[in-house]
Every structure is written in C-alpha cells, then in structure tokens.
Amino acid sequence: MEAELGHFFCISALCLSLLLFLRHSIPGFTGTYFEDVTKFMPSLIFIFIGISFFSLSLTFVNSDFSVKLVANNSHTLKPLIYKVSGAWGNHEGSMLLWVWILALYLLLFQVFSKKLPSELVNKTIFIQLSVISLFLLYLVLVSNPFERLDNPPAEGEGLNPILQDILLAFHPPTLYLGYLGLSIPFSIALGFLLSNDKNVDLAKVIRSWALLSFFFLSVGILLGSIWAYYELGWGGWWFWDPVENASLLPWLLTLALIHSLLVLERRGHLISWVLLLSIMAFSFSLIGTFIVRSGLLTSVHAFANDPSRGLFILLLIFLAIGLGLSIFMVRKPIVLNQTKFNLFSKEFWILLNNVILLVITSIVFLGTIWPFLVEAFSGDQVSVGKPFYDLSLTPFVIIFAFLLPIASSLKWNGKKVSNLPYFISLFVICLICTLTFLLWGSISLLTFLGIFLSLWVVLSSVWEICKLLSKRTREGFDFFKTVKMNRILVGKSLAHAGFGALMFGATAVSTWETEDVRYMKIGEEFKISGYTILFKEIEFQSQSNFKKVVGEFNITKGNRLVGNLYPEKRFYISRQEVTTEASIKPNFFDDVYIVLGNKLNSDEWVVRVYVKPFISFIWLGVILISLGSIMNLTSNRGKLKHAN
C-alpha cells in the first residue's frame, strides 16, 4: 500500500509542477479564478513529494520486499537507522530525495522573495519548475522507485556494507542540500537575464543562497572525507575519487561565485561573471549527478546503473545546461559591463584568485573525465590518481594561498599599497616560524612552502580579527558584541584561517606520516613514531546483521597509556561480504590508526599501523570554513559598507 501511495503522490507532484510550469510560461493559462490557488502549488509540490519519499521510507522500515528497490537494498537484520538511510542509499531513492530538496528550495524561494520584483520571481520560479519537472519526469518514466516484483523474495540483499555507517546516513542529504541549493542562483541568474530588470540588486538576491549552498557542500564534503578516512581502511582523507571530485567541482565554483558577489555588491562590477558562475556552479552539480549515476566511471561509492539511465540523465543535463548557457549568450550583452581595475585594488586581486579557482576546477574536471574520454576514443583503460593532481594542482594552490591575504588586506578601488610594512613583517614572521620546523630535521622545498603559506594565511587572518577586537574594545564594545556587529569580517577571517589550517594539515600529514605493516602474534609489541603498540588479544563477536573479529591493541607513549584501539573485520551475512573497520585514537597533534588484516595461520595476523601527524587540522580547517560561511550568511549586509 505504501508503494502505491508513494507512486500516486509522485505522479501528482509531476502533474502539479507541469501545471504550474504552464501557468508561468503561458500568461493567463490558469485564468483569474486559479491565480490564488497556484500560489500554494509550490507548497503542495513539496508536500506531495515529501509524502512520496516518506512512503518509500516506510517500505524500507517495514521490509516490504515486494518493492524491487527494497529487495535490492535492504534486509530484515539491518538496524533501523540503516533501513531508513537505505531509502536514499541507492539510485532511485536518492533521486526522489533529490527532487524533494529541489521542491524545498522552490518553496523557500517563494517565501523569501516577496520583496523582489514580481517578474524576476515569476521567471525564477519558471526555471526552477523546469528543473523539477524534468527530474520528476525522469523518476516517473525511467527510474520508478516504487516498482513491484511479481515474485518477491523472502529476504532482501541488504545495503552495501560500506554504506552502513552513521556518517553515510547524513552525508548524502547534506551534500544534496549543497548541490541543489545552487539551483536557486542558477534560476535567479536565468530569471534575471529573461526579465532584464536592471534595478534588481543581483548580488543581494543571490548571496544568501550561494552561502547556504557553500555551507552544506562544505559540511557534506567534510562528512564524506572523515567517512572515507576511517571506513575504507586506507588511511587517506582524500583519494581524488570521481565521486569526491563531483562534489569538489561545484564547491570550487561556488567559492569563486561568493567572492565575485563581493565585487558586484561593493563596486558594481563583474555582473556577467556572476551570472556565468551561477549557471556553471549548478551545471557542475548536474554533471556530478551524471558521474555518480551513469556507471561510466568507477568509484567505491558511485551508483552503478545501466547505460540507458545514464543516457537519460545526460540528456537532461545537456538540456538544462544548454538552455542556460544559450540564454546567457543571447542576453549577455544587455548586462555587459566593461570594467578597468586598478592593479592594487581588492577587486583586481579577487578576480585574479577567481581565475586561479577556475583553472583548478578545469584541472580537476579534466582529470575526472579523462579515463572515460580515453576509453571512449581509443578503447584503452587508464587511471588518473594522486600523482597527476599533485603535479598539476600544487603550483596553482600555492599561488592562490599567497594571494589570499593580499586580496583580503587591500582596499576597494585602491591605487597603491598602503600597508607594505605589514606584508613585510608578516612575511618575516612566517619565514622565521617555518624555519623552526628545520629543528626536527630536513624538509623538502614543497613542505617548506606548504608550512610557510599556511602560516601566511592563518596569521594574516588572526591579525585581522585581533586588530578589529582591539579597535572595538577601545571604543567600549565587549567581545561578543564586537563579533555580532562584525560578522562579515570575522566570518571571512575564520574561513581564510580554515583554509590555512587545512593546508597545514594536508602538508604535515603528507610529509611526516609513518606506516608499518607487519605480521603480529598476540602478546607482541613494536614501536612507531614514539608509540608502543601491544597486540593484546582477539575476540569473536556477533551482531544482528554481521559477525566480527575484534583485535585489542594497547597504545602507550613512554610510560603513559594513550588508549586502547579495537580494529575489526566484519562478515555481513546478507551480502556475504567482508569489510575492514579501522580503529583510530585521535589526538590534537596526531592520530594513531590501526587496521586488522587477514589471519595468516593459527596465531599470526596482518596488522597495519599509521601515525598521522596534524591530520586533525584538516577537519578543523573545513569546520572553520563552514563556520565562516554561516557567519556571513547571518550578517547584516547593511554594515558591509563599513567593512574593510
């Protein structure tokens, strides 16, 4: 019954979206009697898709194996949380969640756009409805999540074991909120081009949606990175996997968009650039959808599907992106604004950093699709991994990091460098601090640059905050009032400091990480990076949906017990699969990371141990970036005129 109810409301939502689409595309289509009714249709579309998704979730909770999706992705032995998350841990269910979030953003835009010009609002809703209708058509015609089986099995196949993790229960919805939040800047940009209302403050209209999307993308990427770090057992935090790159691409473009909006808001420049970035950011979210769901590129967490579905998604993407770019190219001369920048102005350096971000995005995109292009044209299979990205991206990341404090410190429309002594002092301080790392031994030039630039970014951000607090304290403001009144500057400084912290963590763990792989018997111990690892015992345990072997390891440093680690090997009964669960002892300065491998004979096991210095700075960096975006989102933009 739940499946039929969900299917009915999914089709009903499609009918409503098409009706509303026609209402916005054909003036007078619904007639004057229905004008008031159509105002509530975005709410109804959201509610109908919500009921449809809730019905699908119930089929998973109730283990209704007559539904094909449930039979392929669930099992009666699964814990409840993974039954629920199983609803979006597959292609069809995740697409239904995808469309529901699109409808949510449509509803939110309608609620928060009452003060905007009606023509812009109507055109924006029209574009957003077009996207929603396309994906609802895809769900109903090609990818029905409520398809029944004629001969349902007594038991389901179960969810992929590596997806049965608490972070993976929240990672996809969070990432989708970021991906699909970019549909609003996309729709606003096209609505602006179609309406041609030059009195619209475009930066103000787009800004909040871009920041909101950037926040969710950052948090989603953070959750996915932490999950990969401890779940995959490789000890890495970023693998340049196609699916990881699919989320990084719109994140980079949104970062460029946010900084371009600053220039548009303060100086009135780069309006065409802002429009193009708004279109491209969401376009790359759609491209990421194709990468994840086409089955053409291999990933540990991609949805493998038949080529026909991938082709349908590709057609949708070409339609959305093609129409978007066509509108931009046809209407662009209307908003074209020729601008000359002063060499020492903030806007010039922001634009320069934007160009670097676009180069980085292009390299990541090329590396992601290159294996597919080579196989399509030559039949050969190639892989693009970490060495390619390290070699190609490092120079541009270095330039970006060096320019960041400069762009942040310069004045709008500045014609000279008024704070040259500050930059010289900052350079000397960072150089001295970096040289102290030589006390621990020699380091490569790349490591030296990584540490120097991370300090260069962090210290400049800290100085900006300290200067602000010092000034406001002298004026009689307390700390919390100062932060509240200056959330723009504080948020910007936190985000920049977060990037510096991330850069330091990535440099440190890449340089000083140690690894030891050995055969161990119970009772044996060895030393690594100042830690003593004692293999204490092995236990065999059973859970509701898997059996596991748990190793216990004592970690000591000197005479101090650091803690106990319990790495596991799990055997999932429903799918007959074995997974490895790493165990990690996180500290502020390093992580001890242990993986239990296979048993070799009656008393020996393969044990892999890593010590990862300063890896926590990577997570801290992304948290600060996310916090900075939220502070900017909640700021009063009226105070922007007083920001430096």
Secondary structure, DSSP 8 states (H G I E B T S, - for coil): -HHHHHHHHHHHHHHHHHHHHHHHHSTTSS-GGGHHHHTTHHHHHHHHHHHHHHHHHHHHHTT-TTBHHHHHH--TTS-HHHHHHTTTSSHHHHHHHHHHHHHHHHHHHHHHTTTS-HHHHHHHHHHHHHHHHHHHHHHHHT--TT-B-SS--SS-----GGG-SHHHHHHHHHHHHHHHHTHHHHHHHHHHHHH--TTS-HHHHHHHHHHHHHHHHHHHHHHHHHHHHHHSSS--S----HHHHHHHHHHHHHHHHHHHHHHHHHHS--HHHHHHHHHHHHHHHHHHHHHHHSSSS--TT-----HHHHHHHHHHHHHHHHHHHHHHHHHHHHH-------TTSHHHHHHHHHHHHHHHHHHHHHHHHHHHHHHHHH-------HHHHHHHHHHHHHHHHHHHHHHHHS-TT--S-S-HHHHHHHHHHHHHHHHGGGGG----HHHHHHHHHHHHHHHHHHHHHHHHHHHHHHTT--HHHHHHHTHHHHHHHHHHHHHHHHHHHHHHHHHH-EEEEEEEETT-EEEETTEEEEEEEEEEEE-SSEEEEEEEEEEEETTEEEEEE--EEEEETTTTEEEEE-EEEE-SSEEEEEEEEEE-SSSEEEEEEEEEETTHHHHHHHHHHHHHHHHHHTS-GGGGGG--
